[in-house]
Amino acid sequence: ELTILAARPNEGKTVLGMQIASHIASSGKNVLFMSLEMSELELATRLLTSIVSVSSKDIRQGVLSVHGMQSLM
């Protein structure tokens, strides 16, 4: 099955797609997630931060709190 998400910029397409992919993967199925706009590292950071509820902006800027750092470990 191929699913394509399309919308205007900054509407949350990547976040929604990552949440859908994560949910499907958690049920034991294989998932391929592709983005023409983001690198592997950016996608991995986005997924990780959504799982542990940490701001990806804080990670990029290097101002992650002690609590945020502990959540990532």
Backbone as a printed PyTorch tensor [residue, N CA C, xyz], in Angstrom:
tensor([[[ 0.8460, -1.1720,  0.0000],
         [ 0.0000,  0.0000,  0.0000],
         [ 0.8920,  1.2350,  0.0000]],

        [[ 0.5510,  2.2060, -0.7910],
         [ 1.2660,  3.4700, -0.8430],
         [ 0.3220,  4.5630, -0.3900]],

        [[ 0.7650,  5.3400,  0.6000],
         [-0.0300,  6.4550,  1.1000],
         [ 0.7830,  7.7220,  0.9380]],

        [[ 0.1820,  8.7240,  0.3460],
         [ 0.8580, 10.0010,  0.1440],
         [ 0.1070, 11.0740,  0.9130]],

        [[ 0.8380, 11.8240,  1.7470],
         [ 0.2560, 12.9610,  2.4690],
         [ 0.6530, 14.2290,  1.7410]],

        [[-0.3140, 15.0760,  1.4940],
         [-0.0180, 16.3330,  0.8070],
         [-0.7890, 17.4620,  1.4680]],

        [[-0.1260, 18.5800,  1.6340],
         [-0.7560, 19.7760,  2.2020],
         [ 0.2120, 20.9390,  2.0000]],

        [[-0.2340, 22.1010,  2.3840],
         [ 0.6110, 23.2880,  2.2980],
         [ 1.7810, 23.1680,  3.2800]],

        [[ 2.8230, 23.9790,  3.1070],
         [ 3.9620, 23.9450,  4.0310],
         [ 3.5490, 24.2460,  5.4750]],

        [[ 4.2630, 23.6240,  6.4190],
         [ 4.0620, 23.8440,  7.8650],
         [ 2.6720, 23.4640,  8.3490]],

        [[ 2.0960, 22.4390,  7.7590],
         [ 0.7780, 21.9680,  8.1830],
         [ 0.8640, 20.6740,  8.9930]],

        [[ 2.0710, 20.1520,  9.2260],
         [ 2.2380, 18.9650, 10.0700],
         [ 2.2400, 17.6470,  9.3250]],

        [[ 2.5450, 17.6660,  8.0400],
         [ 2.5530, 16.4340,  7.2500],
         [ 3.5560, 15.4210,  7.7910]],

        [[ 4.7650, 15.8750,  8.0960],
         [ 5.8000, 14.9650,  8.5730],
         [ 5.4390, 14.3970,  9.9300]],

        [[ 4.9320, 15.2290, 10.8120],
         [ 4.5350, 14.7620, 12.1450],
         [ 3.4380, 13.7050, 12.0410]],

        [[ 2.4250, 13.9720, 11.2420],
         [ 1.3390, 13.0090, 11.0660],
         [ 1.8560, 11.7150, 10.4450]],

        [[ 2.6610, 11.8430,  9.3980],
         [ 3.2120, 10.6600,  8.7480],
         [ 4.0670,  9.8290,  9.6780]],

        [[ 4.9090, 10.4940, 10.4840],
         [ 5.7600,  9.7730, 11.4320],
         [ 4.9260,  9.0670, 12.5040]],

        [[ 3.8580,  9.7030, 12.9610],
         [ 2.9940,  9.0750, 13.9580],
         [ 2.2950,  7.8500, 13.3800]],

        [[ 1.8210,  7.9560, 12.1470],
         [ 1.1780,  6.8150, 11.4900],
         [ 2.1900,  5.6830, 11.3070]],

        [[ 3.3760,  6.0090, 10.7910],
         [ 4.4170,  5.0000, 10.5750],
         [ 4.8360,  4.3360, 11.8890]],

        [[ 4.9810,  5.1270, 12.9390],
         [ 5.3620,  4.5950, 14.2500],
         [ 4.3010,  3.6410, 14.7850]],

        [[ 3.0490,  4.0090, 14.6200],
         [ 1.9480,  3.1500, 15.0910],
         [ 1.9320,  1.8250, 14.3280]],

        [[ 2.0970,  1.8810, 13.0230],
         [ 2.1030,  0.6610, 12.2110],
         [ 3.3000, -0.2040, 12.5760]],

        [[ 4.4780,  0.4090, 12.7440],
         [ 5.6840, -0.3410, 13.1010],
         [ 5.5470, -0.9890, 14.4720]],

        [[ 4.8610, -0.3150, 15.4000],
         [ 4.6990, -0.8800, 16.7470],
         [ 3.8110, -2.1210, 16.7430]],

        [[ 3.0380, -2.3100, 15.6780],
         [ 2.2040, -3.5110, 15.5800],
         [ 2.9570, -4.6570, 14.9050]],

        [[ 4.2550, -4.4440, 14.5990],
         [ 5.0800, -5.5050, 14.0530],
         [ 5.1880, -5.5130, 12.5400]],

        [[ 4.6020, -4.5530, 11.8760],
         [ 4.6590, -4.5060, 10.4140],
         [ 5.8450, -3.6600,  9.9590]],

        [[ 6.3270, -3.9400,  8.7580],
         [ 7.4300, -3.1710,  8.1830],
         [ 6.9060, -1.8580,  7.6220]],

        [[ 7.6960, -0.8030,  7.7950],
         [ 7.3060,  0.5230,  7.3290],
         [ 8.4960,  1.1670,  6.6200]],

        [[ 8.2270,  1.7830,  5.4890],
         [ 9.2300,  2.5950,  4.8070],
         [ 8.7080,  4.0180,  4.8180]],

        [[ 9.4660,  4.9210,  5.4220],
         [ 9.0700,  6.3290,  5.5000],
         [10.0640,  7.1360,  4.6970]],

        [[ 9.5820,  7.8890,  3.7310],
         [10.4650,  8.6920,  2.8840],
         [10.0310, 10.1420,  2.9230]],

        [[11.0110, 11.0190,  2.8970],
         [10.7440, 12.4500,  2.8440],
         [11.7170, 13.0790,  1.8700]],

        [[11.2160, 13.9130,  0.9860],
         [12.0810, 14.6170,  0.0480],
         [12.6620, 15.8770,  0.6680]],

        [[12.1500, 16.2690,  1.8320],
         [12.5550, 17.5230,  2.4580],
         [13.4950, 17.3540,  3.6390]],

        [[13.5570, 16.1550,  4.2310],
         [14.3210, 15.9600,  5.4570],
         [15.3110, 14.8140,  5.3000]],

        [[16.4690, 14.9430,  5.9610],
         [17.4870, 13.8940,  5.9380],
         [17.1170, 12.7900,  6.9320]],

        [[17.8810, 11.6950,  6.8890],
         [17.6590, 10.5930,  7.8310],
         [17.8010, 11.0680,  9.2730]],

        [[18.8170, 11.8790,  9.5260],
         [19.0590, 12.3830, 10.8830],
         [17.9020, 13.2550, 11.3610]],

        [[17.4090, 14.1110, 10.4930],
         [16.2810, 14.9740, 10.8680],
         [15.0310, 14.1480, 11.1490]],

        [[14.7810, 13.1230, 10.3280],
         [13.6160, 12.2580, 10.5520],
         [13.7590, 11.4750, 11.8560]],

        [[14.9670, 10.9530, 12.1200],
         [15.1960, 10.2020, 13.3550],
         [15.0170, 11.1050, 14.5740]],

        [[15.5350, 12.3280, 14.4900],
         [15.3690, 13.2750, 15.5960],
         [13.9010, 13.5970, 15.8060]],

        [[13.1790, 13.8100, 14.7340],
         [11.7490, 14.1190, 14.8210],
         [10.9860, 12.9700, 15.4800]],

        [[11.3040, 11.7210, 15.0840],
         [10.6350, 10.5570, 15.6630],
         [10.9720, 10.4100, 17.1470]],

        [[12.2560, 10.5210, 17.4780],
         [12.6940, 10.3760, 18.8630],
         [12.0640, 11.4320, 19.7640]],

        [[12.0550, 12.6690, 19.3140],
         [11.4970, 13.7350, 20.1410],
         [ 9.9850, 13.5980, 20.3100]],

        [[ 9.3190, 13.0530, 19.3150],
         [ 7.8730, 12.8580, 19.4610],
         [ 7.5630, 11.7300, 20.4430]],

        [[ 8.4310, 10.7190, 20.5020],
         [ 8.2140,  9.5970, 21.4210],
         [ 8.4000, 10.0330, 22.8690]],

        [[ 9.4380, 10.8330, 23.1340],
         [ 9.7480, 11.2170, 24.5170],
         [ 9.2370, 12.6080, 24.8880]],

        [[ 8.5250, 13.2590, 23.9820],
         [ 7.9360, 14.5880, 24.2290],
         [ 8.9810, 15.6370, 24.6220]],

        [[10.0270, 15.7200, 23.8130],
         [11.0750, 16.7170, 23.9980],
         [11.0860, 17.5990, 22.7590]],

        [[11.3460, 18.8680, 22.9200],
         [11.3610, 19.8080, 21.8070],
         [12.5780, 19.5850, 20.9080]],

        [[12.3330, 19.3370, 19.6220],
         [13.4540, 19.1730, 18.6920],
         [14.1990, 20.4930, 18.5210]],

        [[13.5100, 21.5950, 18.7160],
         [14.1560, 22.9110, 18.6450],
         [15.2180, 23.0340, 19.7410]],

        [[14.9070, 22.5550, 20.9570],
         [15.8720, 22.5930, 22.0530],
         [17.1080, 21.7560, 21.7270]],

        [[16.9110, 20.6130, 21.0740],
         [18.0390, 19.7650, 20.7000],
         [18.9050, 20.4760, 19.6630]],

        [[18.2680, 21.0360, 18.6410],
         [19.0170, 21.7350, 17.5890],
         [19.7950, 22.9210, 18.1320]],

        [[19.2150, 23.6400, 19.0940],
         [19.8620, 24.8250, 19.6460],
         [20.8240, 24.4940, 20.7850]],

        [[20.8340, 23.2340, 21.2470],
         [21.7350, 22.8230, 22.3060],
         [21.3430, 23.3410, 23.6770]],

        [[20.0520, 23.5580, 23.9010],
         [19.5790, 24.0730, 25.1880],
         [18.6290, 23.0740, 25.8600]],

        [[18.9130, 21.8020, 25.7010],
         [18.0730, 20.7590, 26.2650],
         [18.2180, 20.7360, 27.7870]],

        [[17.1110, 20.6930, 28.4970],
         [17.1320, 20.6700, 29.9600],
         [17.6330, 19.3120, 30.4620]],

        [[17.9580, 19.2610, 31.7460],
         [18.3990, 18.0080, 32.3640],
         [17.2950, 16.9660, 32.2510]],

        [[16.0610, 17.3780, 32.5000],
         [14.9130, 16.4570, 32.3900],
         [14.7840, 15.9420, 30.9490]],

        [[14.9460, 16.8360, 29.9770],
         [14.8700, 16.4410, 28.5720],
         [15.9570, 15.4560, 28.2130]],

        [[17.1600, 15.6900, 28.7150],
         [18.2790, 14.7990, 28.4490],
         [18.0250, 13.4110, 29.0530]],

        [[17.4870, 13.3890, 30.2750],
         [17.1780, 12.1150, 30.9200],
         [16.0970, 11.3690, 30.1670]],

        [[15.1280, 12.1000, 29.6010],
         [14.0570, 11.4620, 28.8250],
         [14.6130, 10.7690, 27.5810]],

        [[15.6360, 11.3560, 26.9870],
         [16.2290, 10.7790, 25.7830],
         [17.0570,  9.5450, 26.0770]],

        [[17.5460,  9.4190, 27.3110],
         [18.3780,  8.2680, 27.6630],
         [17.4720,  7.1630, 28.0560]]])
